[in-house]
Amino acid sequence: MRKVGIIGTGGMGRTHARHYKNIGNLELLAYDVDPERLSGFCTDTGAAPAASSDDLMERADIVDICLPTHLHADLAVQSLGLGKATLCEKPMARTVADCGRIAEAAAKSSAPFMPAQVVRWFPEFRRAHDMVVDGAVGDASAIRTRRCGKHPQGAGGWFTNYELSGGVLMDLAVHDFDWIRWTFGEAKAVYANGVDHQWPAGLDYALVTITLESGALAHTEASWADPGGFRAAFEIAGSGGFIEHDNRWSPPLRTVNDKGTFNESPMAPADDPYFRQLSEFITAVESGSEPPVTAIDGLRAVAIAEAAIESAKSGRAIAPATG
Ligand SMILES: NC(=O)c1ccc[n+]([C@@H]2O[C@H](COP(=O)([O-])OP(=O)(O)OC[C@H]3O[C@@H](n4cnc5c(N)ncnc54)[C@H](O)[C@@H]3O)[C@@H](O)[C@H]2O)c1
């Protein structure tokens, strides 16, 4: 039975653990710098606690990095250096330079690596991708995405520290940047505007225009200024058709109570995008095939986010780094 070592037992660590248990035939090991959090996680998930991240890496066959974004790169490079199959939450790292270090380590290592760009497994985003690739809209010329929610906090409030999270463009819009690039091709230039709606340290609302190498124009709205619950939407206009989606049109199960607004899914566990993402990664590890998202994919999504941040600061259109 393979051992998966989860580093970081906060929100995403718990999500991943739940789905690994549904995949089955995997043993869990975990480490967190906060002993109480680690102990609660181990009680709830049945994971064995590791004494340190070094100890976890020694003992695990597969390393899963669910840490605050600024900590991804060092751990991913270490894990790949030890020859461990490695999954890393998105954004792959806080900067393009750090992504470059991971991509270099992944290229040198015999072990598989995957950045967890989970939007590729959300059914509407996946289906629209497949339809575009199959020519259902002809030449796609105008793409619009929208992703909104309330400002996340994270352990110790790390999301609210711009240096650590990169704000809404790096943390949230990176989902759409990856999906746009995967579906419509490389970005040529990025222009962005943003405001610090409720967070003086950095942008929590932004509008981004991306000129693609194909000549198509994409624009992305990303907001941490929407307390009304999570929202994701897209529109694709092409020479031969139009596709649109808004997750608020028919929220699966929407619950509002004094703790907030929650959208829950009645999906079977096997249809959950996080389950599908993790099972495809485990299958790639077991079969020795290339994982479906590469380090270069992770780097290029972060490069679009970094270009957008730079553009919002300078007022100029920026060409994203290619790594
Ligand atoms: N794919 C998605 O849908 C999605 C959603 C939310 C967050 N994320 C990403 O997942 C990553 C983790 O986010 P989160 O929401 O789980 O954050 P979180 O704050 O809930 O959890 C982070 C955990 O890491 C631990 N930690 C901090 N420093 C550590 C260290 N040096 N060693 C070991 N443990 C340490 C914290 O104690 C905490 O338990 C981020 O990169 C975030 O952008 C992805």
The ligand as an ORCA input file, in Angstrom:
! r2SCAN-3c Opt
* xyz 0 1
  N      -7.435     24.128     -5.230
  C      -8.236     24.856     -4.497
  O      -9.429     24.923     -4.730
  C      -7.663     25.612     -3.322
  C      -8.523     26.160     -2.380
  C      -7.950     26.796     -1.278
  C      -6.568     26.892     -1.165
  N      -5.758     26.369     -2.142
  C      -4.299     26.455     -2.023
  O      -3.862     25.435     -1.110
  C      -2.740     25.901     -0.342
  C      -3.092     25.784      1.145
  O      -4.228     26.603      1.415
  P      -5.212     26.272      2.641
  O      -6.499     26.980      2.347
  O      -5.226     24.825      2.950
  O      -4.464     27.044      3.829
  P      -4.657     26.812      5.399
  O      -4.155     28.038      6.052
  O      -6.050     26.358      5.680
  O      -3.682     25.576      5.723
  C      -2.284     25.690      5.683
  C      -1.701     24.737      6.728
  O      -0.274     24.765      6.611
  C       0.283     24.766      7.937
  N       1.640     25.303      7.893
  C       2.028     26.611      7.776
  N       3.380     26.676      7.724
  C       3.843     25.394      7.799
  C       5.137     24.809      7.765
  N       6.254     25.549      7.665
  N       5.238     23.452      7.867
  C       4.130     22.672      7.998
  N       2.864     23.179      8.040
  C       2.730     24.527      7.920
  C      -0.703     25.595      8.738
  O      -0.571     25.360     10.139
  C      -2.038     25.137      8.160
  O      -2.550     24.025      8.859
  C      -2.474     27.328     -0.823
  O      -1.477     27.329     -1.800
  C      -3.804     27.767     -1.437
  O      -3.665     28.747     -2.443
  C      -6.288     25.705     -3.188
*
